[in-house]
Amino acid sequence: MIATSLQSAAGIVRSRRQQGLDMKARDAFTLVEILIVVVILAILAAIVIPQFAPVTTQAGTSRLITDLKTVRSAIEYYKVQHNDTLPGAGGATFAEALTGRTSLSGAVGTDCGPYLLQLPVNPFNKLGTVEIEAGTAGLGGGNHGWHFDSLTGLFSADTDEHVDL
């Protein structure tokens, strides 16, 4: 009887050890469980990410409008200090006239300016260059970041979708 009790006790200890080993083996996730979670996250990302695209476009448009207002204000301030002369007409280039110091005649000098620290970059075509022409024939197309009409002083974005801002 004692031998049977010992064998029975040994069997219980052995089965508990096996259960403990089984529990330790189940402490980690299986590859299938991990893959299921990854697939679910990918589906959720595919649903959510497209909803942010309009926000990015709206932010770019807001930045473009702000940059246009800033440069147009700088052009007006330049005109006030240079007897109604547009930037680029007095010897300094358009960029030099707005970002550097100029004389009252508009040449590179020390009397006035700078009106901008730097010309902004168009957020839609990532260009910071300015096309300067008399008229609006070259407006749009996106070859430059900006367009400046040297007859009227109109400063515009050089992207087809934003020429009217």
C-alpha atoms as an extended CHARMM CRD file, in Angstrom:
* protein
*
       165  EXT
         1         1  MET       CA              0.0000000000        0.0000000000        0.0000000000  PROA      1               0.0000000000
         2         2  ILE       CA              2.8110000000        2.3470000000        0.7710000000  PROA      2               0.0000000000
         3         3  ALA       CA              4.3930000000        1.5200000000       -2.5730000000  PROA      3               0.0000000000
         4         4  THR       CA              1.1440000000        2.3040000000       -4.3680000000  PROA      4               0.0000000000
         5         5  SER       CA              0.8440000000        5.6060000000       -2.5400000000  PROA      5               0.0000000000
         6         6  LEU       CA              4.4250000000        6.5030000000       -3.4810000000  PROA      6               0.0000000000
         7         7  GLN       CA              3.8050000000        5.5940000000       -7.1020000000  PROA      7               0.0000000000
         8         8  SER       CA              0.6080000000        7.6210000000       -7.0810000000  PROA      8               0.0000000000
         9         9  ALA       CA              2.4110000000       10.6130000000       -5.5240000000  PROA      9               0.0000000000
        10        10  ALA       CA              5.2130000000       10.3240000000       -8.0620000000  PROA      10              0.0000000000
        11        11  GLY       CA              2.6300000000       10.2830000000      -10.8600000000  PROA      11              0.0000000000
        12        12  ILE       CA              1.0080000000       13.4550000000       -9.5080000000  PROA      12              0.0000000000
        13        13  VAL       CA              4.3720000000       15.2470000000       -9.2740000000  PROA      13              0.0000000000
        14        14  ARG       CA              5.2770000000       14.1220000000      -12.7940000000  PROA      14              0.0000000000
        15        15  SER       CA              1.9410000000       15.2820000000      -14.2420000000  PROA      15              0.0000000000
        16        16  ARG       CA              2.2550000000       18.6680000000      -12.5300000000  PROA      16              0.0000000000
        17        17  ARG       CA              5.7460000000       19.0850000000      -13.9610000000  PROA      17              0.0000000000
        18        18  GLN       CA              4.4070000000       18.2800000000      -17.3940000000  PROA      18              0.0000000000
        19        19  GLN       CA              1.6220000000       20.8010000000      -16.8860000000  PROA      19              0.0000000000
        20        20  GLY       CA              4.2100000000       23.3730000000      -15.8060000000  PROA      20              0.0000000000
        21        21  LEU       CA              6.2200000000       22.7110000000      -18.9360000000  PROA      21              0.0000000000
        22        22  ASP       CA              3.0990000000       23.0580000000      -21.0170000000  PROA      22              0.0000000000
        23        23  MET       CA              2.3150000000       26.3720000000      -19.3320000000  PROA      23              0.0000000000
        24        24  LYS       CA              5.8040000000       27.6820000000      -20.0190000000  PROA      24              0.0000000000
        25        25  ALA       CA              5.5330000000       26.7020000000      -23.6610000000  PROA      25              0.0000000000
        26        26  ARG       CA              2.2690000000       28.6830000000      -23.9310000000  PROA      26              0.0000000000
        27        27  ASP       CA              3.7640000000       31.8850000000      -22.4650000000  PROA      27              0.0000000000
        28        28  ALA       CA              4.7690000000       33.0940000000      -25.9680000000  PROA      28              0.0000000000
        29        29  PHE       CA              2.6120000000       33.9450000000      -28.9850000000  PROA      29              0.0000000000
        30        30  THR       CA              2.6310000000       31.6560000000      -31.9680000000  PROA      30              0.0000000000
        31        31  LEU       CA              3.6330000000       32.8540000000      -35.4040000000  PROA      31              0.0000000000
        32        32  VAL       CA              0.0550000000       32.5540000000      -36.6290000000  PROA      32              0.0000000000
        33        33  GLU       CA             -1.2250000000       34.7760000000      -33.8110000000  PROA      33              0.0000000000
        34        34  ILE       CA              1.3820000000       37.4250000000      -34.5970000000  PROA      34              0.0000000000
        35        35  LEU       CA              0.5600000000       37.3120000000      -38.3110000000  PROA      35              0.0000000000
        36        36  ILE       CA             -3.1370000000       37.7760000000      -37.5840000000  PROA      36              0.0000000000
        37        37  VAL       CA             -2.4010000000       40.8790000000      -35.5020000000  PROA      37              0.0000000000
        38        38  VAL       CA             -0.1490000000       42.2940000000      -38.2480000000  PROA      38              0.0000000000
        39        39  VAL       CA             -2.8580000000       41.7430000000      -40.8810000000  PROA      39              0.0000000000
        40        40  ILE       CA             -5.4740000000       43.4480000000      -38.7100000000  PROA      40              0.0000000000
        41        41  LEU       CA             -3.1620000000       46.4480000000      -38.1750000000  PROA      41              0.0000000000
        42        42  ALA       CA             -2.4730000000       46.6470000000      -41.9220000000  PROA      42              0.0000000000
        43        43  ILE       CA             -6.2010000000       46.6910000000      -42.6670000000  PROA      43              0.0000000000
        44        44  LEU       CA             -6.7660000000       49.4520000000      -40.1150000000  PROA      44              0.0000000000
        45        45  ALA       CA             -3.8850000000       51.4870000000      -41.5640000000  PROA      45              0.0000000000
        46        46  ALA       CA             -5.3040000000       51.0990000000      -45.0770000000  PROA      46              0.0000000000
        47        47  ILE       CA             -8.5980000000       52.4890000000      -43.8240000000  PROA      47              0.0000000000
        48        48  VAL       CA             -7.1660000000       55.4050000000      -41.8160000000  PROA      48              0.0000000000
        49        49  ILE       CA             -4.2360000000       56.7040000000      -43.9190000000  PROA      49              0.0000000000
        50        50  PRO       CA             -6.2630000000       57.8820000000      -46.9630000000  PROA      50              0.0000000000
        51        51  GLN       CA             -8.2810000000       60.1040000000      -44.6530000000  PROA      51              0.0000000000
        52        52  PHE       CA             -5.1530000000       62.2120000000      -44.0170000000  PROA      52              0.0000000000
        53        53  ALA       CA             -4.4960000000       63.0410000000      -47.7050000000  PROA      53              0.0000000000
        54        54  PRO       CA             -6.9700000000       65.9660000000      -47.8420000000  PROA      54              0.0000000000
        55        55  VAL       CA             -5.4520000000       67.3790000000      -44.6630000000  PROA      55              0.0000000000
        56        56  THR       CA             -2.0150000000       67.4380000000      -46.3240000000  PROA      56              0.0000000000
        57        57  THR       CA             -3.4150000000       69.2660000000      -49.3680000000  PROA      57              0.0000000000
        58        58  GLN       CA             -5.2250000000       71.7650000000      -47.1430000000  PROA      58              0.0000000000
        59        59  ALA       CA             -2.0310000000       72.4190000000      -45.1830000000  PROA      59              0.0000000000
        60        60  GLY       CA             -0.1060000000       73.0060000000      -48.4320000000  PROA      60              0.0000000000
        61        61  THR       CA             -2.7650000000       75.4140000000      -49.6670000000  PROA      61              0.0000000000
        62        62  SER       CA             -2.7080000000       77.3040000000      -46.3580000000  PROA      62              0.0000000000
        63        63  ARG       CA              1.0690000000       77.5680000000      -46.4980000000  PROA      63              0.0000000000
        64        64  LEU       CA              0.9240000000       78.7380000000      -50.1230000000  PROA      64              0.0000000000
        65        65  ILE       CA             -1.6090000000       81.4540000000      -49.2820000000  PROA      65              0.0000000000
        66        66  THR       CA              0.4830000000       82.5870000000      -46.3090000000  PROA      66              0.0000000000
        67        67  ASP       CA              3.6590000000       82.7160000000      -48.4340000000  PROA      67              0.0000000000
        68        68  LEU       CA              1.8550000000       84.6890000000      -51.1590000000  PROA      68              0.0000000000
        69        69  LYS       CA              0.5860000000       87.2210000000      -48.6050000000  PROA      69              0.0000000000
        70        70  THR       CA              4.0490000000       87.5530000000      -47.0810000000  PROA      70              0.0000000000
        71        71  VAL       CA              5.8260000000       88.1530000000      -50.4010000000  PROA      71              0.0000000000
        72        72  ARG       CA              3.0840000000       90.4810000000      -51.6610000000  PROA      72              0.0000000000
        73        73  SER       CA              3.3880000000       92.5110000000      -48.4550000000  PROA      73              0.0000000000
        74        74  ALA       CA              7.1720000000       92.6590000000      -48.9050000000  PROA      74              0.0000000000
        75        75  ILE       CA              6.6920000000       93.8820000000      -52.4910000000  PROA      75              0.0000000000
        76        76  GLU       CA              4.3110000000       96.6110000000      -51.3130000000  PROA      76              0.0000000000
        77        77  TYR       CA              6.7130000000       97.6820000000      -48.5810000000  PROA      77              0.0000000000
        78        78  TYR       CA              9.5380000000       97.7610000000      -51.1530000000  PROA      78              0.0000000000
        79        79  LYS       CA              7.3930000000       99.9510000000      -53.4190000000  PROA      79              0.0000000000
        80        80  VAL       CA              6.6860000000      102.3770000000      -50.5630000000  PROA      80              0.0000000000
        81        81  GLN       CA             10.3850000000      102.8070000000      -49.8140000000  PROA      81              0.0000000000
        82        82  HSD       CA             11.4430000000      102.9910000000      -53.4780000000  PROA      82              0.0000000000
        83        83  ASN       CA              8.9880000000      105.5900000000      -54.8550000000  PROA      83              0.0000000000
        84        84  ASP       CA              6.5180000000      103.0650000000      -56.3070000000  PROA      84              0.0000000000
        85        85  THR       CA              9.2260000000      101.1310000000      -58.1710000000  PROA      85              0.0000000000
        86        86  LEU       CA              8.8470000000       97.3440000000      -58.3370000000  PROA      86              0.0000000000
        87        87  PRO       CA             11.6060000000       95.0510000000      -57.0620000000  PROA      87              0.0000000000
        88        88  GLY       CA             14.0760000000       94.0960000000      -59.7500000000  PROA      88              0.0000000000
        89        89  ALA       CA             13.6760000000       97.3220000000      -61.7310000000  PROA      89              0.0000000000
        90        90  GLY       CA             16.5490000000       99.2740000000      -60.1970000000  PROA      90              0.0000000000
        91        91  GLY       CA             19.6310000000       97.1450000000      -60.7860000000  PROA      91              0.0000000000
        92        92  ALA       CA             19.2310000000       94.4930000000      -58.1280000000  PROA      92              0.0000000000
        93        93  THR       CA             17.5610000000       91.2370000000      -59.1330000000  PROA      93              0.0000000000
        94        94  PHE       CA             14.0990000000       90.4840000000      -57.7850000000  PROA      94              0.0000000000
        95        95  ALA       CA             15.5310000000       88.1480000000      -55.1450000000  PROA      95              0.0000000000
        96        96  GLU       CA             18.3180000000       90.5840000000      -54.1950000000  PROA      96              0.0000000000
        97        97  ALA       CA             15.8140000000       93.4380000000      -53.9300000000  PROA      97              0.0000000000
        98        98  LEU       CA             13.6120000000       91.5480000000      -51.4610000000  PROA      98              0.0000000000
        99        99  THR       CA             16.1600000000       89.5530000000      -49.4650000000  PROA      99              0.0000000000
       100       100  GLY       CA             19.0940000000       91.9470000000      -49.4500000000  PROA      100             0.0000000000
       101       101  ARG       CA             19.7180000000       95.6050000000      -48.8000000000  PROA      101             0.0000000000
       102       102  THR       CA             19.1440000000       98.1350000000      -51.5740000000  PROA      102             0.0000000000
       103       103  SER       CA             19.6880000000      101.8110000000      -52.2160000000  PROA      103             0.0000000000
       104       104  LEU       CA             16.7270000000      104.1200000000      -52.7560000000  PROA      104             0.0000000000
       105       105  SER       CA             17.2370000000      103.7430000000      -56.5220000000  PROA      105             0.0000000000
       106       106  GLY       CA             16.8140000000       99.9550000000      -56.2430000000  PROA      106             0.0000000000
       107       107  ALA       CA             20.4480000000       98.9720000000      -56.7680000000  PROA      107             0.0000000000
       108       108  VAL       CA             22.3050000000       96.8190000000      -54.2630000000  PROA      108             0.0000000000
       109       109  GLY       CA             23.1050000000       99.1570000000      -51.3890000000  PROA      109             0.0000000000
       110       110  THR       CA             22.5690000000       99.8430000000      -47.7130000000  PROA      110             0.0000000000
       111       111  ASP       CA             19.5690000000      102.1900000000      -47.4230000000  PROA      111             0.0000000000
       112       112  CYS       CA             16.5560000000       99.8510000000      -47.3410000000  PROA      112             0.0000000000
       113       113  GLY       CA             15.6040000000       96.2550000000      -46.6960000000  PROA      113             0.0000000000
       114       114  PRO       CA             15.8230000000       93.3630000000      -46.3720000000  PROA      114             0.0000000000
       115       115  TYR       CA             12.1150000000       92.6620000000      -46.6800000000  PROA      115             0.0000000000
       116       116  LEU       CA             12.3410000000       88.8570000000      -46.5260000000  PROA      116             0.0000000000
       117       117  LEU       CA             14.9350000000       86.5440000000      -45.0160000000  PROA      117             0.0000000000
       118       118  GLN       CA             14.6250000000       84.3100000000      -48.0800000000  PROA      118             0.0000000000
       119       119  LEU       CA             12.1640000000       83.6510000000      -50.8660000000  PROA      119             0.0000000000
       120       120  PRO       CA              9.7720000000       80.8830000000      -49.8620000000  PROA      120             0.0000000000
       121       121  VAL       CA              9.5490000000       77.5220000000      -51.6040000000  PROA      121             0.0000000000
       122       122  ASN       CA              6.2700000000       76.6800000000      -53.3260000000  PROA      122             0.0000000000
       123       123  PRO       CA              4.8790000000       73.7660000000      -51.2520000000  PROA      123             0.0000000000
       124       124  PHE       CA              3.3190000000       72.0640000000      -54.2830000000  PROA      124             0.0000000000
       125       125  ASN       CA              6.2130000000       71.9000000000      -56.7500000000  PROA      125             0.0000000000
       126       126  LYS       CA              9.0300000000       72.3640000000      -54.1910000000  PROA      126             0.0000000000
       127       127  LEU       CA             10.6770000000       75.1560000000      -56.2370000000  PROA      127             0.0000000000
       128       128  GLY       CA             11.8370000000       78.5000000000      -54.8910000000  PROA      128             0.0000000000
       129       129  THR       CA             12.6870000000       80.1600000000      -58.2090000000  PROA      129             0.0000000000
       130       130  VAL       CA             10.8320000000       83.1860000000      -59.5570000000  PROA      130             0.0000000000
       131       131  GLU       CA              9.9240000000       83.6210000000      -63.2220000000  PROA      131             0.0000000000
       132       132  ILE       CA              9.9060000000       87.3320000000      -64.0180000000  PROA      132             0.0000000000
       133       133  GLU       CA              8.1820000000       88.5330000000      -67.1570000000  PROA      133             0.0000000000
       134       134  ALA       CA              6.0960000000       91.4010000000      -68.4650000000  PROA      134             0.0000000000
       135       135  GLY       CA              2.6160000000       89.8750000000      -68.5030000000  PROA      135             0.0000000000
       136       136  THR       CA              1.2070000000       86.5070000000      -67.5540000000  PROA      136             0.0000000000
       137       137  ALA       CA              1.9650000000       84.4110000000      -70.6610000000  PROA      137             0.0000000000
       138       138  GLY       CA              4.2910000000       82.0760000000      -68.7280000000  PROA      138             0.0000000000
       139       139  LEU       CA              2.0670000000       81.8080000000      -65.6760000000  PROA      139             0.0000000000
       140       140  GLY       CA              1.3560000000       78.2190000000      -64.6510000000  PROA      140             0.0000000000
       141       141  GLY       CA              3.0490000000       75.0850000000      -65.8090000000  PROA      141             0.0000000000
       142       142  GLY       CA              5.1250000000       74.6230000000      -62.6720000000  PROA      142             0.0000000000
       143       143  ASN       CA              8.5350000000       75.3350000000      -64.2260000000  PROA      143             0.0000000000
       144       144  HSD       CA              9.2360000000       77.7880000000      -61.3970000000  PROA      144             0.0000000000
       145       145  GLY       CA              7.9420000000       78.1060000000      -57.8770000000  PROA      145             0.0000000000
       146       146  TRP       CA              6.6100000000       81.6060000000      -58.4130000000  PROA      146             0.0000000000
       147       147  HSD       CA              5.7080000000       84.0760000000      -61.1520000000  PROA      147             0.0000000000
       148       148  PHE       CA              6.2150000000       87.8520000000      -60.9720000000  PROA      148             0.0000000000
       149       149  ASP       CA              4.5650000000       90.1440000000      -63.5190000000  PROA      149             0.0000000000
       150       150  SER       CA              6.9590000000       93.0880000000      -63.8690000000  PROA      150             0.0000000000
       151       151  LEU       CA              4.2150000000       95.2730000000      -65.4220000000  PROA      151             0.0000000000
       152       152  THR       CA              1.5670000000       94.9410000000      -62.7170000000  PROA      152             0.0000000000
       153       153  GLY       CA              3.6270000000       93.7210000000      -59.7610000000  PROA      153             0.0000000000
       154       154  LEU       CA              1.4080000000       90.6440000000      -59.3380000000  PROA      154             0.0000000000
       155       155  PHE       CA              3.2020000000       87.8350000000      -57.5290000000  PROA      155             0.0000000000
       156       156  SER       CA              1.5910000000       84.4060000000      -58.0680000000  PROA      156             0.0000000000
       157       157  ALA       CA              2.2100000000       80.7090000000      -57.5960000000  PROA      157             0.0000000000
       158       158  ASP       CA              3.4950000000       79.0540000000      -60.7810000000  PROA      158             0.0000000000
       159       159  THR       CA              1.3890000000       75.9170000000      -60.4600000000  PROA      159             0.0000000000
       160       160  ASP       CA             -1.6680000000       75.4680000000      -62.6730000000  PROA      160             0.0000000000
       161       161  GLU       CA             -4.0080000000       74.6920000000      -59.7700000000  PROA      161             0.0000000000
       162       162  HSD       CA             -2.9960000000       77.7730000000      -57.7610000000  PROA      162             0.0000000000
       163       163  VAL       CA             -2.5190000000       80.6710000000      -60.2290000000  PROA      163             0.0000000000
       164       164  ASP       CA             -5.6970000000       82.3820000000      -59.0370000000  PROA      164             0.0000000000
       165       165  LEU       CA             -4.7500000000       82.6140000000      -55.3480000000  PROA      165             0.0000000000
